[in-house]
Amino acid sequence: MSHVLIIGGGGMVGQKLAHELAQSGLADGARPEVTLFDLGFPAEGAPAAQKIIGNVTDTPQISALLAQRPDVIYHLAAIVSGEAESNFELGWQVNFQAFWSFCEAVRTEHLASGGTWVPRIIFTSSIAVFGPPFPDKIGDEFLCAPQTSYGAQKAASELMLADIARKGFCDAIAFRLPTICVRPGKANLAASSFFSGIIREPLNGKEAHLPVSTDVRHWHASPRAAAGFLRHASGLDFARLEGRRALNLPGVSCTVEEQIEALRDIAGNDVVALIKPCADPVIQKIVAGWPRDFDPARARALGFVADTDFKAIIQAYIEDDLGRS
């Protein structure tokens, strides 16, 4: 039986992935033994063989997890964008230094195994690795030039992961995820949190604050699509990456106004009326440095599939999470 370790398994995406693996197994249909590792877990969360509480900054604990020699490791844990920007030291400690320690622990365990343990690592990076000026659509050849601390931390981690994979200590891929929307639960400290909030809160009968103008365009994927990306990667032949380990994933490009109109079509005017403009210059500045649209040809050729449009993203939230937020 395959052993899967999900670092960050208590978070929203980690829980979606764990549910997906419990229901459908890995990409080849095999049912893995799953270990979840995080600061904590939901009371009625996804099933797992082990749920281990801990912190990614605890290097001995990470080393102990890797000593179990899991076949597949999903590394999803990170300080989110807004918090990484406001707390410079913490962002670099968690998103960079802890990831370096993780990579070193992988190398150490690989050597201890006599080179026989070569785990498959799937790391969630971000489209924040890109910075302006942007073309109309970002292609697979566009350079990384992050304009936030979070983006810089993710870009640096991509390079570390690619190098330990090049050396043969692991096999790996880094996913540049779109902004995941509509996220269930409460708003977090991510600068992108409002993209979910302006849909989630009105659908739950609550007011939502909109900190940017309605002409802001962004790149989105649903939590359902994110779990699908991660599961698909478990069966992907990484040799097809040809050494280019970071991958821009598919998504939906739309403006905030188009988000709101999709919500109107699904839920009506009274729900949309709960969205209240509330300008936030800090959020506006961060969002202005983010990419807006992509042409992820490599990912599509590798079989990754996203939502068809923003209505589908809203519908996924309604079917999977409405009433639990």
C-alpha positions as CSV (number, residue, x, y, z in Angstrom):
1,M,0.0,0.0,0.0
2,S,1.2,3.5,-0.9
3,H,1.9,5.9,2.0
4,V,0.9,9.6,1.4
5,L,2.0,12.4,3.7
6,I,0.1,15.7,3.5
7,I,2.1,18.5,5.2
8,G,-0.6,21.1,5.9
9,G,-3.2,18.4,5.9
10,G,-5.4,20.4,8.4
11,G,-5.9,23.3,6.1
12,M,-8.7,23.8,3.5
13,V,-6.9,22.4,0.5
14,G,-5.3,19.6,2.6
15,Q,-8.7,18.5,3.8
16,K,-10.2,18.6,0.3
17,L,-7.3,16.5,-0.9
18,A,-7.6,14.0,2.0
19,H,-11.3,13.6,1.3
20,E,-10.6,13.1,-2.4
21,L,-8.0,10.4,-1.7
22,A,-10.4,8.7,0.7
23,Q,-13.2,8.7,-1.9
24,S,-11.3,8.1,-5.1
25,G,-7.7,7.0,-4.2
26,L,-4.6,8.1,-6.1
27,A,-4.7,8.8,-9.8
28,D,-4.2,5.0,-10.5
29,G,-7.1,4.2,-8.2
30,A,-4.9,2.8,-5.5
31,R,-6.1,3.5,-1.9
32,P,-3.2,4.9,0.1
33,E,-2.5,5.1,3.8
34,V,-2.7,8.8,4.5
35,T,-0.8,10.8,7.2
36,L,-1.9,14.4,7.9
37,F,0.4,16.8,9.6
38,D,-0.6,20.3,10.7
39,L,-1.1,22.7,13.6
40,G,-4.5,21.2,14.1
41,F,-7.5,19.5,12.4
42,P,-11.2,20.2,12.0
43,A,-13.4,18.4,14.5
44,E,-15.2,16.4,11.8
45,G,-12.4,16.5,9.2
46,A,-11.2,14.1,6.5
47,P,-10.3,10.6,7.5
48,A,-6.6,9.5,7.8
49,A,-4.5,6.7,9.2
50,Q,-2.6,9.2,11.2
51,K,-3.3,12.8,12.2
52,I,-0.1,14.4,13.7
53,I,-0.1,17.8,15.3
54,G,3.1,19.8,14.8
55,N,4.7,22.8,13.1
56,V,6.7,22.8,9.9
57,T,9.4,24.9,11.6
58,D,10.1,21.9,14.0
59,T,12.9,20.2,12.0
60,P,13.2,17.1,14.3
61,Q,9.5,16.5,13.9
62,I,9.7,16.8,10.1
63,S,12.7,14.5,10.0
64,A,10.7,11.9,12.1
65,L,7.8,12.1,9.6
66,L,10.2,11.5,6.7
67,A,11.7,8.6,8.5
68,Q,8.5,6.8,7.7
69,R,9.5,7.1,4.1
70,P,6.2,8.1,2.5
71,D,5.9,7.4,-1.2
72,V,4.1,10.7,-2.0
73,I,4.5,13.9,-0.1
74,Y,2.2,16.9,-0.6
75,H,3.7,20.0,0.9
76,L,0.9,22.5,1.3
77,A,1.8,24.4,4.5
78,A,2.6,28.1,4.3
79,I,2.1,31.5,5.8
80,V,-0.5,33.2,3.5
81,S,0.3,36.3,1.4
82,G,-1.1,39.1,3.5
83,E,0.5,37.8,6.7
84,A,3.9,37.1,4.9
85,E,3.8,40.8,3.7
86,S,3.0,42.3,7.1
87,N,5.3,40.0,9.1
88,F,8.5,39.8,7.2
89,E,10.4,37.7,9.6
90,L,7.7,35.1,10.1
91,G,7.0,34.8,6.4
92,W,10.7,34.0,5.6
93,Q,11.0,31.7,8.6
94,V,8.0,29.5,7.6
95,N,7.8,29.8,3.8
96,F,11.6,29.7,3.2
97,Q,13.7,28.5,6.1
98,A,11.4,25.7,7.1
99,F,11.2,24.6,3.5
100,W,14.9,24.5,3.2
101,S,15.0,22.3,6.4
102,F,12.4,20.1,4.8
103,C,14.5,19.7,1.6
104,E,17.6,18.9,3.7
105,A,15.7,16.3,5.7
106,V,14.5,14.7,2.4
107,R,18.2,14.6,1.3
108,T,19.3,13.1,4.6
109,E,16.7,10.4,4.6
110,H,17.4,9.6,0.9
111,L,21.1,9.0,1.8
112,A,20.2,7.0,4.9
113,S,18.2,4.7,2.7
114,G,21.2,4.0,0.5
115,G,19.5,5.9,-2.3
116,T,16.5,3.6,-2.5
117,W,13.9,6.1,-1.1
118,V,13.1,8.7,-3.8
119,P,9.8,10.3,-2.7
120,R,7.4,12.0,-5.1
121,I,7.0,15.6,-3.8
122,I,4.1,17.9,-4.9
123,F,4.6,21.4,-3.6
124,T,2.0,24.2,-3.8
125,S,3.7,27.4,-5.1
126,S,1.7,30.4,-6.3
127,I,1.1,32.7,-9.2
128,A,2.6,35.3,-6.9
129,V,6.0,34.3,-8.2
130,F,5.2,36.6,-11.2
131,G,5.3,40.4,-11.1
132,P,4.4,43.2,-13.5
133,P,4.6,44.4,-16.2
134,F,2.4,41.6,-17.5
135,P,1.4,40.5,-21.0
136,D,-2.3,40.1,-21.8
137,K,-1.8,36.4,-20.9
138,I,1.2,34.9,-19.1
139,G,2.6,31.9,-21.0
140,D,4.8,29.2,-19.8
141,E,8.0,31.1,-20.8
142,F,7.3,34.2,-18.7
143,L,10.0,35.0,-16.1
144,C,9.5,35.0,-12.3
145,A,9.9,38.5,-10.8
146,P,7.8,38.6,-7.6
147,Q,6.8,41.9,-6.1
148,T,5.8,40.6,-2.7
149,S,7.6,38.7,0.1
150,Y,5.2,35.8,-0.3
151,G,6.0,35.5,-4.0
152,A,9.7,35.7,-3.4
153,Q,9.5,33.0,-0.8
154,K,7.6,30.7,-3.1
155,A,10.0,31.4,-6.0
156,A,13.0,30.6,-3.8
157,S,11.3,27.4,-2.6
158,E,10.7,26.3,-6.2
159,L,14.4,26.6,-7.0
160,M,15.4,24.6,-3.9
161,L,13.0,21.8,-4.8
162,A,14.1,21.7,-8.4
163,D,17.7,21.4,-7.3
164,I,17.2,18.4,-4.9
165,A,15.1,16.7,-7.6
166,R,17.9,17.3,-10.1
167,K,20.3,15.7,-7.7
168,G,18.0,12.6,-7.5
169,F,17.1,12.9,-3.9
170,C,13.4,13.1,-4.8
171,D,11.1,13.5,-7.8
172,A,9.2,16.7,-7.6
173,I,6.8,19.2,-9.1
174,A,5.8,22.7,-8.0
175,F,2.3,23.9,-8.7
176,R,1.7,27.6,-9.3
177,L,-1.9,27.5,-8.1
178,P,-4.4,30.1,-9.1
179,T,-6.2,31.9,-6.2
180,I,-8.4,29.2,-4.7
181,C,-12.0,30.5,-4.7
182,V,-14.6,30.1,-3.2
183,R,-12.9,29.0,0.0
184,P,-15.3,27.7,2.8
185,G,-15.0,28.9,6.3
186,K,-13.9,32.2,7.7
187,A,-11.7,34.8,6.0
188,N,-8.0,34.3,6.5
189,L,-5.1,36.8,6.3
190,A,-4.4,36.2,2.6
191,A,-4.7,39.5,0.6
192,S,-6.8,37.5,-1.9
193,S,-9.3,36.5,0.8
194,F,-11.9,39.0,-0.4
195,F,-12.3,37.1,-3.7
196,S,-13.9,34.3,-1.8
197,G,-15.6,36.6,0.7
198,I,-17.7,38.5,-1.8
199,I,-19.3,35.2,-2.9
200,R,-19.3,33.2,0.3
201,E,-20.6,35.7,2.8
202,P,-23.6,36.9,0.7
203,L,-24.6,33.2,-0.1
204,N,-24.6,32.7,3.7
205,G,-26.7,35.8,4.3
206,K,-23.9,38.1,5.5
207,E,-22.4,41.3,4.3
208,A,-19.1,41.2,2.5
209,H,-16.6,44.1,2.1
210,L,-15.1,44.7,-1.4
211,P,-11.7,46.4,-1.0
212,V,-10.9,46.9,-4.7
213,S,-12.6,48.2,-7.8
214,T,-14.8,45.9,-9.8
215,D,-12.5,46.1,-12.9
216,V,-9.8,44.1,-11.1
217,R,-9.1,40.9,-13.0
218,H,-7.7,37.8,-11.5
219,W,-7.0,34.1,-12.0
220,H,-9.1,31.6,-10.0
221,A,-9.7,27.9,-9.5
222,S,-12.1,26.2,-7.1
223,P,-11.1,24.0,-4.1
224,R,-12.6,21.1,-6.0
225,A,-10.3,21.8,-9.0
226,A,-7.3,22.2,-6.6
227,A,-7.8,18.8,-5.1
228,G,-8.1,17.4,-8.6
229,F,-4.8,19.0,-9.7
230,L,-3.1,17.4,-6.6
231,R,-4.6,14.0,-7.2
232,H,-3.7,14.0,-10.9
233,A,-0.1,14.8,-10.1
234,S,0.2,11.5,-8.1
235,G,0.1,9.6,-11.4
236,L,1.9,12.0,-13.7
237,D,5.2,11.0,-15.3
238,F,7.5,13.7,-14.1
239,A,9.9,13.0,-16.9
240,R,7.5,14.8,-19.1
241,L,8.4,18.0,-17.3
242,E,11.9,17.8,-18.9
243,G,13.5,19.3,-15.8
244,R,11.2,22.3,-15.7
245,R,9.6,21.5,-12.3
246,A,7.3,24.5,-11.9
247,L,4.0,24.4,-13.6
248,N,1.4,27.1,-14.2
249,L,-2.0,25.5,-13.6
250,P,-5.3,26.1,-15.5
251,G,-7.9,28.5,-14.1
252,V,-10.6,31.0,-14.9
253,S,-9.7,34.7,-15.6
254,C,-12.4,37.1,-14.7
255,T,-13.0,40.6,-13.3
256,V,-14.6,41.2,-9.9
257,E,-17.6,42.6,-11.8
258,E,-17.9,39.3,-13.7
259,Q,-17.7,37.4,-10.4
260,I,-20.6,39.5,-9.0
261,E,-22.7,39.0,-12.2
262,A,-22.1,35.3,-12.0
263,L,-23.4,35.4,-8.4
264,R,-26.4,37.5,-9.5
265,D,-27.3,35.0,-12.1
266,I,-27.2,32.1,-9.6
267,A,-28.5,33.8,-6.4
268,G,-30.3,37.0,-7.4
269,N,-30.1,40.7,-6.7
270,D,-30.8,40.5,-2.9
271,V,-27.7,38.4,-2.4
272,V,-25.5,40.7,-4.5
273,A,-26.8,43.7,-2.5
274,L,-24.9,42.3,0.5
275,I,-21.6,43.2,-1.2
276,K,-20.4,46.6,0.2
277,P,-17.6,48.6,-1.4
278,C,-14.9,49.4,1.2
279,A,-11.7,50.6,-0.3
280,D,-8.4,49.3,1.2
281,P,-5.3,50.9,-0.2
282,V,-3.0,48.2,1.2
283,I,-5.0,45.4,-0.5
284,Q,-5.3,47.4,-3.7
285,K,-1.5,47.8,-3.9
286,I,-0.8,44.1,-3.3
287,V,-3.4,43.0,-5.8
288,A,-2.1,45.5,-8.5
289,G,1.1,43.4,-8.6
290,W,-0.6,40.1,-9.3
291,P,-1.1,38.4,-12.6
292,R,-4.5,38.5,-14.3
293,D,-4.6,35.8,-17.0
294,F,-2.6,32.8,-18.2
295,D,-2.1,30.5,-21.1
296,P,-1.1,27.3,-19.2
297,A,-0.4,25.2,-22.3
298,R,2.0,22.8,-20.6
299,A,-0.4,22.0,-17.8
300,R,-3.3,21.3,-20.2
301,A,-1.0,19.1,-22.3
302,L,-0.2,17.1,-19.1
303,G,-3.9,16.5,-18.5
304,F,-4.7,19.1,-15.8
305,V,-8.3,20.4,-16.0
306,A,-9.9,23.4,-14.2
307,D,-13.4,24.9,-13.9
308,T,-15.1,25.9,-17.1
309,D,-16.1,29.4,-15.8
310,F,-16.8,31.4,-12.6
311,K,-20.4,30.1,-12.4
312,A,-18.9,26.6,-12.1
313,I,-16.7,27.8,-9.3
314,I,-19.7,29.2,-7.4
315,Q,-21.7,26.1,-8.1
316,A,-18.9,23.9,-6.7
317,Y,-19.0,25.9,-3.5
318,I,-22.8,25.6,-3.2
319,E,-22.6,21.8,-3.8
320,D,-19.6,21.1,-1.6
321,D,-19.6,23.7,1.2
322,L,-22.6,26.0,1.5
323,G,-24.0,26.0,5.0
324,R,-20.7,24.9,6.5
325,S,-19.1,28.4,6.4
